[in-house]
Protein backbone atom coordinates (compact mmCIF):
# COMPACT_ATOMS: atom_id res chain seq x y z
CA UNK A 1 0.00 0.00 0.00
CA UNK A 2 1.10 3.57 -0.64
CA UNK A 3 1.50 5.65 2.50
CA UNK A 4 0.28 9.27 2.44
CA UNK A 5 3.79 10.28 3.45
CA UNK A 6 5.28 8.62 0.39
CA UNK A 7 3.02 9.96 -2.32
CA UNK A 8 3.56 13.70 -2.04
CA UNK A 9 1.22 14.39 0.90
CA UNK A 10 3.92 15.17 3.40
CA UNK A 11 2.55 16.82 6.48
CA UNK A 12 2.32 16.78 10.25
CA UNK A 13 -0.30 14.01 10.52
CA UNK A 14 0.76 10.37 10.61
CA UNK A 15 -2.26 9.55 8.45
CA UNK A 16 -5.48 11.21 7.36
CA UNK A 17 -7.53 9.45 10.03
CA UNK A 18 -5.69 11.40 12.72
CA UNK A 19 -7.78 14.47 11.84
CA UNK A 20 -10.97 12.42 12.19
CA UNK A 21 -9.80 11.10 15.56
CA UNK A 22 -9.36 14.71 16.67
CA UNK A 23 -12.95 15.44 15.60
CA UNK A 24 -14.15 12.73 17.96
CA UNK A 25 -12.31 14.41 20.82
CA UNK A 26 -13.98 17.71 19.98
CA UNK A 27 -17.42 16.24 19.27
CA UNK A 28 -17.81 13.03 21.28
CA UNK A 29 -20.73 10.72 20.62
CA UNK A 30 -23.72 11.61 22.80
CA UNK A 31 -23.88 9.29 25.79
CA UNK A 32 -27.59 8.64 25.33
CA UNK A 33 -27.10 7.00 21.93
CA UNK A 34 -25.88 3.47 21.29
CA UNK A 35 -26.21 3.84 17.51
CA UNK A 36 -26.79 6.54 14.95
CA UNK A 37 -30.48 5.66 14.71
CA UNK A 38 -32.74 8.59 15.48
CA UNK A 39 -30.34 10.89 17.25
CA UNK A 40 -28.84 14.24 16.52
CA UNK A 41 -25.15 14.76 17.15
CA UNK A 42 -23.79 16.82 20.03
CA UNK A 43 -26.19 19.68 20.70
CA UNK A 44 -25.16 22.48 18.32
CA UNK A 45 -26.79 25.05 20.60
CA UNK A 46 -24.64 24.08 23.55
CA UNK A 47 -22.52 26.97 24.79
CA UNK A 48 -18.73 26.69 24.31
CA UNK A 49 -18.16 26.86 28.06
CA UNK A 50 -20.14 23.64 28.46
CA UNK A 51 -17.60 21.68 26.43
CA UNK A 52 -14.21 20.51 27.60
CA UNK A 53 -11.28 22.33 25.98
CA UNK A 54 -10.45 19.72 23.38
CA UNK A 55 -7.83 21.98 21.85
CA UNK A 56 -5.74 21.52 24.99
CA UNK A 57 -5.79 17.77 24.37
CA UNK A 58 -4.92 17.95 20.68
CA UNK A 59 -1.74 16.20 19.61
CA UNK A 60 1.13 18.45 18.51
CA UNK A 61 0.82 16.95 15.03
CA UNK A 62 -2.81 18.10 14.81
CA UNK A 63 -1.91 21.60 15.96
CA UNK A 64 0.84 21.76 13.35
CA UNK A 65 -1.60 20.54 10.72
CA UNK A 66 -4.00 23.38 11.51
CA UNK A 67 -1.17 25.91 11.64
CA UNK A 68 -0.26 25.00 8.04
CA UNK A 69 -3.90 24.88 6.97
CA UNK A 70 -4.78 28.26 8.45
CA UNK A 71 -1.61 29.91 7.16
CA UNK A 72 -2.01 28.73 3.57
CA UNK A 73 -5.76 28.69 2.82
CA UNK A 74 -6.04 32.10 1.19
CA UNK A 75 -8.34 33.49 -1.50
CA UNK A 76 -5.48 33.30 -3.99
CA UNK A 77 -4.68 29.69 -3.04
CA UNK A 78 -8.32 28.56 -3.28
CA UNK A 79 -8.84 30.22 -6.64
CA UNK A 80 -5.65 28.61 -7.92
CA UNK A 81 -6.69 25.13 -6.79
CA UNK A 82 -10.13 25.49 -8.32
CA UNK A 83 -8.53 26.42 -11.62
CA UNK A 84 -6.04 23.55 -11.32
CA UNK A 85 -8.46 20.77 -10.40
CA UNK A 86 -12.01 21.69 -11.37
CA UNK A 87 -11.45 21.24 -15.07
CA UNK A 88 -11.84 17.56 -14.09
CA UNK A 89 -9.50 16.55 -16.88
CA UNK A 90 -7.04 14.27 -15.10
CA UNK A 91 -8.67 10.91 -15.69
CA UNK A 92 -11.93 9.01 -16.07
CA UNK A 93 -12.83 6.58 -13.29
CA UNK A 94 -15.88 4.69 -12.17
CA UNK A 95 -16.85 5.12 -8.54
CA UNK A 96 -15.77 1.64 -7.44
CA UNK A 97 -12.49 2.15 -9.29
CA UNK A 98 -12.05 5.43 -7.39
CA UNK A 99 -12.70 3.63 -4.10
CA UNK A 100 -10.00 1.10 -4.91
CA UNK A 101 -7.68 3.93 -5.93
CA UNK A 102 -8.34 5.72 -2.63
CA UNK A 103 -7.52 2.49 -0.83
CA UNK A 104 -3.86 3.19 -1.57
CA UNK A 105 -3.99 5.73 1.25
CA UNK A 106 -3.69 3.01 3.92
CA UNK A 107 -0.64 3.87 5.97
CA UNK A 108 1.21 0.63 6.67
CA UNK A 109 3.45 2.39 9.19
CA UNK A 110 0.55 3.40 11.43
CA UNK A 111 0.44 1.11 14.48
CA UNK A 112 -3.06 2.18 15.52
CA UNK A 113 -5.11 1.13 12.52
CA UNK A 114 -4.89 -1.19 9.56
CA UNK A 115 -8.35 -0.45 8.20
CA UNK A 116 -8.24 0.64 4.57
CA UNK A 117 -10.28 3.61 3.41
CA UNK A 118 -12.91 1.39 1.76
CA UNK A 119 -13.87 -0.08 5.13
CA UNK A 120 -14.63 3.33 6.65
CA UNK A 121 -16.77 4.13 3.62
CA UNK A 122 -18.63 0.83 3.90
CA UNK A 123 -19.11 1.16 7.66
CA UNK A 124 -20.68 4.58 7.06
CA UNK A 125 -22.93 3.47 4.20
CA UNK A 126 -23.96 0.21 5.86
CA UNK A 127 -25.12 2.00 9.01
CA UNK A 128 -27.10 4.43 6.86
CA UNK A 129 -28.65 1.48 4.99
CA UNK A 130 -29.48 -0.30 8.25
CA UNK A 131 -31.39 2.77 9.40
CA UNK A 132 -33.62 2.58 6.32
CA UNK A 133 -32.58 5.76 4.55
CA UNK A 134 -33.08 6.30 0.78
CA UNK A 135 -30.66 4.75 -1.67
CA UNK A 136 -29.10 8.11 -2.57
CA UNK A 137 -28.32 8.63 1.13
CA UNK A 138 -26.63 5.21 1.32
CA UNK A 139 -24.59 6.04 -1.77
CA UNK A 140 -23.56 9.37 -0.26
CA UNK A 141 -22.16 7.53 2.74
CA UNK A 142 -20.15 5.32 0.41
CA UNK A 143 -18.58 8.10 -1.61
CA UNK A 144 -18.37 11.07 0.77
CA UNK A 145 -14.59 10.87 1.27
CA UNK A 146 -13.55 10.01 -2.29
CA UNK A 147 -12.22 13.52 -2.74
CA UNK A 148 -9.27 12.43 -0.61
CA UNK A 149 -7.75 11.05 -3.80
CA UNK A 150 -6.31 14.57 -3.99
CA UNK A 151 -3.56 13.15 -1.77
CA UNK A 152 -2.71 10.72 -4.55
CA UNK A 153 -2.49 13.68 -6.93
CA UNK A 154 0.25 15.24 -4.83
CA UNK A 155 -1.77 17.55 -2.60
CA UNK A 156 -0.53 18.09 0.99
CA UNK A 157 -2.73 16.88 3.85
CA UNK A 158 -3.66 20.41 4.94
CA UNK A 159 -5.18 20.99 1.48
CA UNK A 160 -7.22 17.77 1.55
CA UNK A 161 -8.72 17.33 5.02
CA UNK A 162 -9.41 19.59 7.98
CA UNK A 163 -12.39 21.68 9.03
CA UNK A 164 -13.44 23.88 6.12
CA UNK A 165 -14.42 27.56 6.25
CA UNK A 166 -15.07 30.52 3.94
CA UNK A 167 -12.13 32.57 2.69
CA UNK A 168 -12.47 36.18 1.59
CA UNK A 169 -14.17 37.36 4.77
CA UNK A 170 -13.31 37.58 8.46
CA UNK A 171 -12.20 34.28 9.98
CA UNK A 172 -14.61 33.16 12.70
CA UNK A 173 -13.33 32.42 16.18
CA UNK A 174 -15.51 29.29 15.99
CA UNK A 175 -12.92 27.72 13.67
CA UNK A 176 -10.64 25.34 15.55
CA UNK A 177 -7.25 26.95 16.34
CA UNK A 178 -8.44 30.25 14.91
CA UNK A 179 -5.41 31.97 16.45
CA UNK A 180 -3.28 30.47 13.68
CA UNK A 181 -4.97 32.74 11.14
CA UNK A 182 -2.61 35.48 12.32
CA UNK A 183 -0.09 33.90 9.92
CA UNK A 184 -2.51 34.02 6.96
CA UNK A 185 -1.83 36.89 4.51
CA UNK A 186 -5.59 37.45 4.10
CA UNK A 187 -5.82 38.31 7.78
CA UNK A 188 -3.91 41.49 6.98
CA UNK A 189 -6.00 42.47 3.94
CA UNK A 190 -8.78 44.82 5.07
CA UNK A 191 -10.97 43.84 2.10
CA UNK A 192 -11.09 40.29 3.41
CA UNK A 193 -11.56 41.02 7.07
CA UNK A 194 -15.02 42.52 7.37
CA UNK A 195 -17.94 40.35 8.43
CA UNK A 196 -19.02 39.73 4.83
CA UNK A 197 -15.72 40.53 3.11
CA UNK A 198 -16.03 40.10 -0.67
CA UNK A 199 -19.59 38.72 -0.34
CA UNK A 200 -23.01 40.13 0.41
CA UNK A 201 -25.11 39.19 3.41
CA UNK A 202 -27.44 36.33 2.54
CA UNK A 203 -25.70 35.68 -0.78
CA UNK A 204 -25.77 31.89 -0.31
CA UNK A 205 -22.86 29.50 0.17
CA UNK A 206 -22.82 28.59 -3.52
CA UNK A 207 -21.34 32.05 -4.09
CA UNK A 208 -18.79 31.71 -1.30
CA UNK A 209 -15.24 30.41 -1.74
CA UNK A 210 -14.69 27.62 0.79
CA UNK A 211 -11.22 26.55 1.86
CA UNK A 212 -9.87 23.97 -0.55
CA UNK A 213 -10.22 20.28 0.28
CA UNK A 214 -11.82 16.95 -0.50
CA UNK A 215 -15.39 18.15 0.11
CA UNK A 216 -15.38 20.87 -2.55
CA UNK A 217 -13.51 18.73 -5.06
CA UNK A 218 -15.87 15.76 -4.83
CA UNK A 219 -18.91 18.02 -4.98
CA UNK A 220 -17.84 19.20 -8.42
CA UNK A 221 -17.14 15.64 -9.57
CA UNK A 222 -20.65 14.36 -8.71
CA UNK A 223 -22.88 17.45 -8.78
CA UNK A 224 -24.72 16.48 -11.96
CA UNK A 225 -25.79 13.07 -10.63
CA UNK A 226 -27.14 13.32 -7.07
CA UNK A 227 -30.05 15.10 -5.36
CA UNK A 228 -29.39 18.41 -3.66
CA UNK A 229 -29.62 16.85 -0.19
CA UNK A 230 -26.69 14.57 -1.03
CA UNK A 231 -24.68 17.39 -2.56
CA UNK A 232 -24.99 19.45 0.62
CA UNK A 233 -23.78 16.47 2.66
CA UNK A 234 -20.75 16.03 0.42
CA UNK A 235 -19.85 19.70 0.02
CA UNK A 236 -20.22 20.76 3.63
CA UNK A 237 -19.61 17.71 5.85
CA UNK A 238 -16.26 19.18 6.97
CA UNK A 239 -17.70 22.67 7.49
CA UNK A 240 -17.86 22.20 11.27
CA UNK A 241 -17.86 25.95 12.01
CA UNK A 242 -21.10 26.14 10.02
CA UNK A 243 -23.07 23.00 10.78
CA UNK A 244 -21.88 22.49 14.38
CA UNK A 245 -20.97 25.97 15.65
CA UNK A 246 -23.57 27.97 13.63
CA UNK A 247 -20.96 30.39 12.31
CA UNK A 248 -21.33 32.20 8.98
CA UNK A 249 -25.12 32.04 9.00
CA UNK A 250 -25.09 35.65 7.77
CA UNK A 251 -23.77 34.37 4.42
CA UNK A 252 -26.41 31.66 4.05
CA UNK A 253 -29.60 31.96 2.05
CA UNK A 254 -32.90 30.20 2.67
CA UNK A 255 -31.81 27.12 0.69
CA UNK A 256 -28.66 26.75 2.79
CA UNK A 257 -30.60 26.98 6.02
CA UNK A 258 -33.07 24.36 4.79
CA UNK A 259 -30.52 21.88 3.45
CA UNK A 260 -28.07 22.12 6.33
CA UNK A 261 -30.58 19.89 8.09
CA UNK A 262 -29.24 17.13 5.84
CA UNK A 263 -25.62 17.97 6.61
CA UNK A 264 -26.37 17.65 10.32
CA UNK A 265 -28.30 14.43 9.71
CA UNK A 266 -25.32 12.94 7.90
CA UNK A 267 -22.65 14.05 10.38
CA UNK A 268 -23.20 11.34 13.04
CA UNK A 269 -22.83 8.62 10.41
CA UNK A 270 -19.52 10.09 9.35
CA UNK A 271 -18.19 10.51 12.89
CA UNK A 272 -19.53 7.60 14.89
CA UNK A 273 -19.61 4.54 12.63
CA UNK A 274 -15.99 3.38 12.83
CA UNK A 275 -15.73 0.08 14.63
CA UNK A 276 -13.57 -2.99 14.95
CA UNK A 277 -16.16 -5.05 13.08
CA UNK A 278 -14.82 -5.13 9.56
CA UNK A 279 -17.28 -5.16 6.65
CA UNK A 280 -17.10 -8.00 4.14
CA UNK A 281 -16.04 -6.08 1.05
CA UNK A 282 -16.40 -9.04 -1.31
CA UNK A 283 -19.94 -9.80 -0.13
CA UNK A 284 -21.06 -6.16 -0.23
CA UNK A 285 -19.51 -5.22 -3.56
CA UNK A 286 -22.36 -6.48 -5.84
CA UNK A 287 -24.96 -4.44 -3.92
CA UNK A 288 -22.87 -1.29 -4.11
CA UNK A 289 -21.91 -1.74 -7.74
CA UNK A 290 -25.61 -1.94 -8.59
CA UNK A 291 -26.29 1.15 -6.46
CA UNK A 292 -23.44 3.04 -8.11
CA UNK A 293 -24.73 2.12 -11.56
CA UNK A 294 -28.16 3.52 -10.68
CA UNK A 295 -26.76 7.01 -10.18
CA UNK A 296 -23.48 6.96 -12.11
CA UNK A 297 -24.02 4.92 -15.30
CA UNK A 298 -20.76 6.17 -16.84
CA UNK A 299 -17.24 6.74 -15.45
CA UNK A 300 -16.82 10.14 -13.86
CA UNK A 301 -14.32 12.84 -14.83
CA UNK A 302 -11.80 13.52 -12.06
Beta strands, then each sheet from edge to edge (+ up, - down):
strand 1: 92-93
strand 2: 300-301
sheet 1: 1+ 2-
end
